[in-house]
Structure formats: C-alpha cells, structure tokens
Amino acid sequence: MNIDDIRTQFPILETEVHGRRLVYLDNAATTQKPQAVIDTLTDYYSHLNANIHRGAHHLAAVATERYETVRRQVQQFIHARSHEEIVFTRGTTESINLVASSFARRFFQGGDEVIVSGMEHHSNIVPWQLAGATLRPIPFSDEGVLDLDAYERLFTDQTRLVAVTHVSNTLGTVNPVAEMVRRAHAHGVPVLVDGAQAVSHLKVDVQALGCDFYCFSGHKMYAPMGVGVMYGRQEMLKELPPYQGGGEMIEDVTFERTTYNHLPFKFEAGTPSVGDVLGLGFAIDFMESVGVDNIATHEADLLRYATDRLSRLPDVRLFGTAPEKAAVLSFLVGEAHPYDVGTLLDQLGVAVRTGHHCTQPVMDRYGIPGTVRASFAVYNTRDEIDAFVAALQRILPMLQ
Ligand SMILES: Cc1ncc(COP(=O)(O)O)c(C=O)c1O
C-alpha cells in the first residue's frame, strides 16, 4: 500500500489552512473524497442525468442499470445474501429512522423496550424514543468496554430489539457484535447494528455477524454525502410496512387502496440521489483497490502511534482505551475546554472535532462536557500525527 499514491487521489489534502498544509483528522465526522468519486458526480450530471426505473429513454435506462449495479456492489461489499436486502437511504440516520418507524408499527405492542449500548450516537437513541420505546442502556467500563453480563440481564418479555453501534464514534471501541447478536437471538430478539463508524475501517460481513439490520453512511467511507444504506434480512424486510409513501414504492394505487412494490423498492419512495449512489460505487472500488484489510492495518498502526505519542504529553487524558479499537482518539488536555483546544489546533492547520460528538450519554458517563477527537483514515500518515502532536505541544502553555 503506497500512501503517497493514495494521497494524490485526494485533492483536498493539498489545501492550505491558515497558511499551513491541512492535517485532516476529522474523518469520523466525514472522510474526504477521492478524485474518482468527485468526477462521478460531474460525469453523472454532464452525461447521464435522468430519473431512474421509469423512463423509456436511453439515459434513464443507463442510469437505472448503473444504480442497480451499485446495489449489487454494496451487497457483495457487506456480503448480504441478496441485492433485495440493500435499501438506499440518505445515510445512517435515515436508515435507523426507517427501521425504527416501520419496526415499531409492525412489532410494538405497548410497554416496548429496546436495548441499546451506553455509547450510542444520538441517531441510534432518538428514533427509538420517537417510536415510543423505553431504552435499556448497556453500561460500559472506564476503558469503554461493554458489560456483557449486564447486557444479558437487560432482556425482559418486553424487549423488542437490540440496537447497538459496531464501532463507537467517541471511544473507538469495536463492540463484539456477533456475540451480542447470538445472545439476542437466543432470546428471540432481532438486532440492528449501526455501522456508521465501522464500514470504512474493517471488513463487514452481515451474514457472519448474523444481524437483522445494518445501517451506514456513504460519506464516512469516501463516498458523497446524501447516500446511505439500510441492509435488512429479507425475511425481516418482508414483514415491515413501508416507511414513506410516494412514487416507486407502489405496485398499484387507487383512491381506495394501495399495494406495495417488491423489495427493495417498497422502502425507496421518491427520486433517489442517483449521482451519489454512483459515487458510492466508486468509493467501494477505491476501498477494494486498496484492500479493506490493508486499510485496517494501516489505521491500527496510526492509532498505536498516536496513542503512544499522546499519552506521553503532560495533562492529556485519553477516553476510550478498549483493547479492540478503531481509528478514533478522544482526549482532554488538563482543565482546558475541548473547543479551545480545537480552535487553537485549527490555527495550526490541524482539523479535529470537539464537543459531545452526538453522544451526550457518554459525556455524562465520564462527567465531562466533551472531548477533542482525532480520527484517522487511510490517507493519514505518521508525519501528520507528528504535526498534530507538535501543534498540541505548542498550544499546551496557552492552555494552562
Ligand atoms: C456511530 C454513528 N452513528 C450514526 C451517525 C449518523 O450518521 P449520519 O449523520 O451520516 O446519518 C454517526 C455520525 O457521526 C455516527 O458516528
């Protein structure tokens, strides 16, 4: 794997911020895009723009064929059994809202409980509350490891679903999702996995995980914003009612009654973001050309290196030190507010995220207002981590 070659594919990495070469360490928020993905959008709108599935003309036919090809590409990428299990959405948030809304209408009976982990992103908390569920959070240790004994004790007759993140966006913990699915299924409870922070870092195999739903966003895996995926096991999707009504999701409409289209179209009402879906296809090409295992190995090296360098600095406190971790490093410096640290780092060209990272319960767990978060992607280098640590060292005296 040649990082220099990879970096040349990402034009934004040449950007200067406040007179310095950008060091982009906010990849958990969104990754940057390779030129091939950027070009897809221009190419689509220059040569192919058409609404899909219903046009009789050439452009509509080609756009439809490419869109459906990406569906099969996604199927292979996450090893789903059928392309009918792949539903395109706007992102993880919409995917989870889709499942929460449809699942609740089909399976909730009143007094319904959903088990979540204590480290969920708000988008895997609020949709369940909107659906009327009572949440039962799984506690986690100071290191950020879920307590599986406590998890076991949370199941009751009212448990309808487990909804858990594969990788924590704040702590970096890679949760033992396959084992958690096995235990939930032993109780007859289905499982939704939030894969927003997993798909770009590790190989995902939904059949090996055994989960019933797997949700992720394109923009966190080198694809454009505006496209995401809801994978659902076919047997489960057949049971669920549609999420939104409109064009494309129907078979037959009268004023008295509507029948619905077959999978996956039952869940894809209205005009989708075709160009972005094609971009997702090129993002998968990019990841597969590098190799997902190579990406994971490289990021593990960056994480080890950055953790080691950061933990040597005075007054730096790390949050999330689980043995199984992906490329996220959350920390605080002394008593300094994370926002101040982020702003000063930005002045030195280093882009990090600060705040609660849409995981307020995690902040409450540690009794802190937020953290500074550096998160890595395939194009980051040890040199950039050196620049980040040097910048931190420079601002440390200003934070006293
Ligand atoms: C773990 C996790 N879940 C869900 C989301 C929501 O993703 P999106 O905003 O792309 O819908 C994020 C985004 O940061 C995330 O990190």
The ligand as an SDF file (V2000), in Angstrom:
LIG
                    3D

 16 16  0  0  0  0  0  0  0  0999 V2000
  -21.8870    5.8880   15.2150 C   0  0  0  0  0  0  0  0  0  0  0  0
  -22.6640    6.8510   14.3550 C   0  0  0  0  0  0  0  0  0  0  0  0
  -23.9380    6.5820   14.0820 N   0  0  0  0  0  0  0  0  0  0  0  0
  -24.6880    7.3950   13.3040 C   0  0  0  0  0  0  0  0  0  0  0  0
  -24.1580    8.5430   12.7710 C   0  0  0  0  0  0  0  0  0  0  0  0
  -25.0260    9.4040   11.9080 C   0  0  0  0  0  0  0  0  0  0  0  0
  -24.5510    9.3930   10.6050 O   0  0  0  0  0  0  0  0  0  0  0  0
  -25.1620   10.3660    9.5060 P   0  0  0  0  0  0  0  0  0  0  0  0
  -25.0980   11.7440   10.0820 O   0  0  0  0  0  0  0  0  0  0  0  0
  -24.2700   10.1670    8.3290 O   0  0  0  0  0  0  0  0  0  0  0  0
  -26.5630    9.9300    9.2490 O   0  0  0  0  0  0  0  0  0  0  0  0
  -22.8450    8.8750   13.0430 C   0  0  0  0  0  0  0  0  0  0  0  0
  -22.2620   10.1290   12.5320 C   0  0  0  0  0  0  0  0  0  0  0  0
  -21.3310   10.6710   13.0470 O   0  0  0  0  0  0  0  0  0  0  0  0
  -22.0710    8.0010   13.8440 C   0  0  0  0  0  0  0  0  0  0  0  0
  -20.7960    8.2590   14.1290 O   0  0  0  0  0  0  0  0  0  0  0  0
  1  2  1  0
  2  3  1  0
  2 15  2  0
  3  4  2  0
  4  5  1  0
  5  6  1  0
  5 12  2  0
  6  7  1  0
  7  8  1  0
  8  9  2  0
  8 10  1  0
  8 11  1  0
 12 13  1  0
 12 15  1  0
 13 14  2  0
 15 16  1  0
M  END
$$$$
